[in-house]
């Protein structure tokens, strides 16, 4: 498959093709560690069904459903953001090359997971119990029962 602006059509191209072309175009400009990180993210994206979608038909909804799948698989928000950034960068390259007219990843919302329930501050009694139990485990033996 020809890489670069020479062939300005998305016909027959899939998201995985765009990711491969983006890596090929940029690999020699990245530091070694950045190259490893970006290639690892591309491999992760390519394991998802989104990679097999025709790039011309990729929609904001497809990308937001991808986010939901990643979140449902237990991926942390920071990792989702990193993978989204890779896809957005690859699609930006595809726009510059004329392979697609818009960057669906640039328009997709990247929401965070709902926050974890807040932990209540320990009460003075909780604090006292914690101190007592640590003294009991220390082997000093005195003060092991609250009065």
Rosetta constraint file for C-alpha pairs under 8 A:
AtomPair CA 2 CA 6 HARMONIC 7.45 0.50
AtomPair CA 2 CA 7 HARMONIC 6.87 0.50
AtomPair CA 3 CA 7 HARMONIC 7.60 0.50
AtomPair CA 3 CA 21 HARMONIC 5.90 0.50
AtomPair CA 4 CA 21 HARMONIC 7.68 0.50
AtomPair CA 4 CA 25 HARMONIC 7.93 0.50
AtomPair CA 4 CA 97 HARMONIC 6.21 0.50
AtomPair CA 5 CA 96 HARMONIC 7.84 0.50
AtomPair CA 5 CA 97 HARMONIC 4.50 0.50
AtomPair CA 5 CA 98 HARMONIC 6.91 0.50
AtomPair CA 7 CA 99 HARMONIC 7.93 0.50
AtomPair CA 8 CA 97 HARMONIC 6.17 0.50
AtomPair CA 8 CA 98 HARMONIC 4.85 0.50
AtomPair CA 8 CA 99 HARMONIC 5.19 0.50
AtomPair CA 9 CA 98 HARMONIC 6.62 0.50
AtomPair CA 9 CA 99 HARMONIC 4.86 0.50
AtomPair CA 9 CA 100 HARMONIC 7.54 0.50
AtomPair CA 10 CA 55 HARMONIC 6.73 0.50
AtomPair CA 10 CA 56 HARMONIC 5.86 0.50
AtomPair CA 10 CA 98 HARMONIC 7.92 0.50
AtomPair CA 10 CA 99 HARMONIC 4.54 0.50
AtomPair CA 10 CA 100 HARMONIC 6.22 0.50
AtomPair CA 11 CA 56 HARMONIC 7.47 0.50
AtomPair CA 12 CA 54 HARMONIC 7.07 0.50
AtomPair CA 13 CA 17 HARMONIC 5.91 0.50
AtomPair CA 13 CA 18 HARMONIC 7.28 0.50
AtomPair CA 13 CA 54 HARMONIC 5.87 0.50
AtomPair CA 13 CA 55 HARMONIC 5.98 0.50
AtomPair CA 13 CA 56 HARMONIC 7.67 0.50
AtomPair CA 14 CA 18 HARMONIC 6.63 0.50
AtomPair CA 14 CA 51 HARMONIC 6.64 0.50
AtomPair CA 14 CA 52 HARMONIC 5.71 0.50
AtomPair CA 14 CA 53 HARMONIC 5.49 0.50
AtomPair CA 14 CA 54 HARMONIC 4.24 0.50
AtomPair CA 14 CA 55 HARMONIC 4.85 0.50
AtomPair CA 14 CA 56 HARMONIC 7.94 0.50
AtomPair CA 15 CA 19 HARMONIC 6.33 0.50
AtomPair CA 15 CA 50 HARMONIC 6.98 0.50
AtomPair CA 15 CA 51 HARMONIC 4.74 0.50
AtomPair CA 15 CA 52 HARMONIC 6.16 0.50
AtomPair CA 15 CA 53 HARMONIC 5.92 0.50
AtomPair CA 15 CA 54 HARMONIC 6.23 0.50
AtomPair CA 15 CA 55 HARMONIC 5.05 0.50
AtomPair CA 16 CA 20 HARMONIC 6.20 0.50
AtomPair CA 16 CA 46 HARMONIC 6.09 0.50
AtomPair CA 16 CA 51 HARMONIC 4.71 0.50
AtomPair CA 16 CA 52 HARMONIC 6.44 0.50
AtomPair CA 17 CA 21 HARMONIC 6.12 0.50
AtomPair CA 18 CA 22 HARMONIC 6.07 0.50
AtomPair CA 18 CA 55 HARMONIC 7.70 0.50
AtomPair CA 18 CA 90 HARMONIC 6.15 0.50
AtomPair CA 18 CA 91 HARMONIC 6.90 0.50
AtomPair CA 18 CA 94 HARMONIC 6.67 0.50
AtomPair CA 19 CA 23 HARMONIC 6.30 0.50
AtomPair CA 19 CA 42 HARMONIC 6.54 0.50
AtomPair CA 19 CA 87 HARMONIC 7.14 0.50
AtomPair CA 19 CA 90 HARMONIC 5.63 0.50
AtomPair CA 19 CA 91 HARMONIC 7.99 0.50
AtomPair CA 20 CA 24 HARMONIC 6.17 0.50
AtomPair CA 20 CA 42 HARMONIC 7.96 0.50
AtomPair CA 21 CA 25 HARMONIC 6.03 0.50
AtomPair CA 21 CA 90 HARMONIC 7.96 0.50
AtomPair CA 22 CA 26 HARMONIC 6.18 0.50
AtomPair CA 22 CA 89 HARMONIC 7.94 0.50
AtomPair CA 22 CA 90 HARMONIC 5.24 0.50
AtomPair CA 22 CA 93 HARMONIC 6.73 0.50
AtomPair CA 23 CA 27 HARMONIC 5.39 0.50
AtomPair CA 23 CA 38 HARMONIC 7.83 0.50
AtomPair CA 23 CA 39 HARMONIC 7.11 0.50
AtomPair CA 26 CA 30 HARMONIC 6.72 0.50
AtomPair CA 27 CA 35 HARMONIC 5.95 0.50
AtomPair CA 30 CA 34 HARMONIC 5.73 0.50
AtomPair CA 30 CA 35 HARMONIC 5.50 0.50
AtomPair CA 31 CA 35 HARMONIC 6.08 0.50
AtomPair CA 32 CA 36 HARMONIC 6.30 0.50
AtomPair CA 33 CA 37 HARMONIC 6.19 0.50
AtomPair CA 34 CA 38 HARMONIC 6.02 0.50
AtomPair CA 35 CA 39 HARMONIC 6.00 0.50
AtomPair CA 36 CA 40 HARMONIC 6.05 0.50
AtomPair CA 37 CA 41 HARMONIC 6.28 0.50
AtomPair CA 38 CA 42 HARMONIC 6.20 0.50
AtomPair CA 38 CA 86 HARMONIC 7.07 0.50
AtomPair CA 39 CA 43 HARMONIC 6.20 0.50
AtomPair CA 40 CA 44 HARMONIC 6.32 0.50
AtomPair CA 41 CA 45 HARMONIC 6.22 0.50
AtomPair CA 41 CA 82 HARMONIC 7.57 0.50
AtomPair CA 41 CA 83 HARMONIC 5.72 0.50
AtomPair CA 41 CA 86 HARMONIC 7.14 0.50
AtomPair CA 42 CA 46 HARMONIC 6.11 0.50
AtomPair CA 42 CA 83 HARMONIC 7.52 0.50
AtomPair CA 42 CA 86 HARMONIC 7.19 0.50
AtomPair CA 43 CA 47 HARMONIC 6.51 0.50
AtomPair CA 44 CA 48 HARMONIC 7.21 0.50
AtomPair CA 44 CA 83 HARMONIC 7.99 0.50
AtomPair CA 45 CA 50 HARMONIC 7.49 0.50
AtomPair CA 45 CA 51 HARMONIC 6.58 0.50
AtomPair CA 45 CA 83 HARMONIC 6.94 0.50
AtomPair CA 46 CA 50 HARMONIC 7.41 0.50
AtomPair CA 46 CA 51 HARMONIC 4.98 0.50
AtomPair CA 46 CA 52 HARMONIC 7.91 0.50
AtomPair CA 47 CA 51 HARMONIC 7.24 0.50
AtomPair CA 48 CA 66 HARMONIC 7.92 0.50
AtomPair CA 49 CA 53 HARMONIC 7.19 0.50
AtomPair CA 50 CA 62 HARMONIC 7.27 0.50
AtomPair CA 50 CA 63 HARMONIC 7.66 0.50
AtomPair CA 50 CA 66 HARMONIC 6.81 0.50
AtomPair CA 53 CA 57 HARMONIC 7.22 0.50
AtomPair CA 53 CA 58 HARMONIC 6.55 0.50
AtomPair CA 54 CA 58 HARMONIC 6.41 0.50
AtomPair CA 55 CA 100 HARMONIC 7.33 0.50
AtomPair CA 56 CA 99 HARMONIC 7.82 0.50
AtomPair CA 56 CA 100 HARMONIC 6.08 0.50
AtomPair CA 58 CA 62 HARMONIC 6.33 0.50
AtomPair CA 58 CA 63 HARMONIC 7.73 0.50
AtomPair CA 58 CA 104 HARMONIC 6.79 0.50
AtomPair CA 59 CA 63 HARMONIC 6.58 0.50
AtomPair CA 59 CA 104 HARMONIC 5.61 0.50
AtomPair CA 60 CA 64 HARMONIC 6.20 0.50
AtomPair CA 60 CA 104 HARMONIC 5.06 0.50
AtomPair CA 60 CA 105 HARMONIC 6.54 0.50
AtomPair CA 60 CA 107 HARMONIC 6.51 0.50
AtomPair CA 60 CA 108 HARMONIC 5.06 0.50
AtomPair CA 61 CA 65 HARMONIC 6.04 0.50
AtomPair CA 61 CA 108 HARMONIC 7.55 0.50
AtomPair CA 62 CA 66 HARMONIC 6.20 0.50
AtomPair CA 63 CA 67 HARMONIC 6.33 0.50
AtomPair CA 63 CA 104 HARMONIC 7.46 0.50
AtomPair CA 63 CA 105 HARMONIC 6.51 0.50
AtomPair CA 63 CA 108 HARMONIC 6.57 0.50
AtomPair CA 64 CA 68 HARMONIC 6.34 0.50
AtomPair CA 64 CA 108 HARMONIC 6.34 0.50
AtomPair CA 64 CA 109 HARMONIC 6.87 0.50
AtomPair CA 64 CA 110 HARMONIC 7.58 0.50
AtomPair CA 65 CA 69 HARMONIC 6.25 0.50
AtomPair CA 66 CA 70 HARMONIC 6.24 0.50
AtomPair CA 67 CA 71 HARMONIC 6.13 0.50
AtomPair CA 67 CA 80 HARMONIC 6.87 0.50
AtomPair CA 67 CA 110 HARMONIC 7.67 0.50
AtomPair CA 68 CA 72 HARMONIC 5.96 0.50
AtomPair CA 69 CA 73 HARMONIC 6.16 0.50
AtomPair CA 70 CA 74 HARMONIC 6.63 0.50
AtomPair CA 70 CA 75 HARMONIC 5.51 0.50
AtomPair CA 70 CA 80 HARMONIC 6.93 0.50
AtomPair CA 71 CA 75 HARMONIC 5.10 0.50
AtomPair CA 71 CA 76 HARMONIC 6.87 0.50
AtomPair CA 71 CA 77 HARMONIC 7.57 0.50
AtomPair CA 71 CA 80 HARMONIC 7.65 0.50
AtomPair CA 71 CA 113 HARMONIC 7.59 0.50
AtomPair CA 75 CA 79 HARMONIC 6.49 0.50
AtomPair CA 75 CA 80 HARMONIC 6.65 0.50
AtomPair CA 76 CA 80 HARMONIC 6.38 0.50
AtomPair CA 77 CA 81 HARMONIC 6.08 0.50
AtomPair CA 77 CA 112 HARMONIC 6.12 0.50
AtomPair CA 77 CA 113 HARMONIC 6.77 0.50
AtomPair CA 78 CA 82 HARMONIC 6.24 0.50
AtomPair CA 79 CA 83 HARMONIC 6.23 0.50
AtomPair CA 80 CA 84 HARMONIC 5.96 0.50
AtomPair CA 81 CA 85 HARMONIC 6.06 0.50
AtomPair CA 81 CA 110 HARMONIC 7.32 0.50
AtomPair CA 82 CA 86 HARMONIC 6.44 0.50
AtomPair CA 83 CA 87 HARMONIC 6.37 0.50
AtomPair CA 84 CA 88 HARMONIC 6.01 0.50
AtomPair CA 84 CA 105 HARMONIC 7.15 0.50
AtomPair CA 85 CA 89 HARMONIC 6.05 0.50
AtomPair CA 86 CA 90 HARMONIC 6.15 0.50
AtomPair CA 87 CA 91 HARMONIC 6.10 0.50
AtomPair CA 87 CA 105 HARMONIC 6.70 0.50
AtomPair CA 88 CA 92 HARMONIC 6.09 0.50
AtomPair CA 88 CA 103 HARMONIC 6.98 0.50
AtomPair CA 88 CA 104 HARMONIC 7.80 0.50
AtomPair CA 88 CA 105 HARMONIC 4.91 0.50
AtomPair CA 88 CA 106 HARMONIC 5.84 0.50
AtomPair CA 89 CA 93 HARMONIC 6.36 0.50
AtomPair CA 90 CA 94 HARMONIC 6.36 0.50
AtomPair CA 91 CA 95 HARMONIC 6.20 0.50
AtomPair CA 91 CA 100 HARMONIC 7.89 0.50
AtomPair CA 91 CA 103 HARMONIC 5.56 0.50
AtomPair CA 91 CA 104 HARMONIC 7.74 0.50
AtomPair CA 91 CA 105 HARMONIC 7.26 0.50
AtomPair CA 92 CA 96 HARMONIC 6.35 0.50
AtomPair CA 92 CA 103 HARMONIC 6.02 0.50
AtomPair CA 93 CA 97 HARMONIC 6.23 0.50
AtomPair CA 94 CA 98 HARMONIC 6.13 0.50
AtomPair CA 94 CA 99 HARMONIC 5.05 0.50
AtomPair CA 94 CA 100 HARMONIC 5.95 0.50
AtomPair CA 95 CA 99 HARMONIC 5.81 0.50
AtomPair CA 95 CA 100 HARMONIC 5.04 0.50
AtomPair CA 95 CA 101 HARMONIC 5.62 0.50
AtomPair CA 95 CA 102 HARMONIC 6.27 0.50
AtomPair CA 95 CA 103 HARMONIC 6.73 0.50
AtomPair CA 103 CA 107 HARMONIC 6.83 0.50
AtomPair CA 104 CA 108 HARMONIC 6.19 0.50
AtomPair CA 122 CA 126 HARMONIC 5.60 0.50
AtomPair CA 122 CA 127 HARMONIC 6.31 0.50
AtomPair CA 123 CA 127 HARMONIC 6.32 0.50
AtomPair CA 124 CA 128 HARMONIC 6.15 0.50
AtomPair CA 125 CA 129 HARMONIC 6.11 0.50
AtomPair CA 126 CA 130 HARMONIC 6.16 0.50
AtomPair CA 127 CA 131 HARMONIC 6.28 0.50
AtomPair CA 128 CA 132 HARMONIC 6.14 0.50
AtomPair CA 129 CA 133 HARMONIC 6.07 0.50
AtomPair CA 129 CA 146 HARMONIC 7.67 0.50
AtomPair CA 130 CA 134 HARMONIC 6.30 0.50
AtomPair CA 131 CA 135 HARMONIC 6.37 0.50
AtomPair CA 132 CA 136 HARMONIC 6.25 0.50
AtomPair CA 132 CA 143 HARMONIC 6.66 0.50
AtomPair CA 132 CA 144 HARMONIC 5.73 0.50
AtomPair CA 132 CA 145 HARMONIC 7.45 0.50
AtomPair CA 132 CA 146 HARMONIC 7.55 0.50
AtomPair CA 133 CA 137 HARMONIC 6.26 0.50
AtomPair CA 133 CA 144 HARMONIC 6.73 0.50
AtomPair CA 134 CA 138 HARMONIC 6.16 0.50
AtomPair CA 135 CA 139 HARMONIC 6.93 0.50
AtomPair CA 135 CA 140 HARMONIC 6.41 0.50
AtomPair CA 135 CA 141 HARMONIC 7.17 0.50
AtomPair CA 135 CA 142 HARMONIC 7.72 0.50
AtomPair CA 135 CA 143 HARMONIC 7.38 0.50
AtomPair CA 135 CA 144 HARMONIC 6.90 0.50
AtomPair CA 136 CA 140 HARMONIC 6.44 0.50
AtomPair CA 136 CA 141 HARMONIC 5.48 0.50
AtomPair CA 136 CA 142 HARMONIC 7.25 0.50
AtomPair CA 136 CA 143 HARMONIC 7.40 0.50
AtomPair CA 136 CA 144 HARMONIC 5.26 0.50
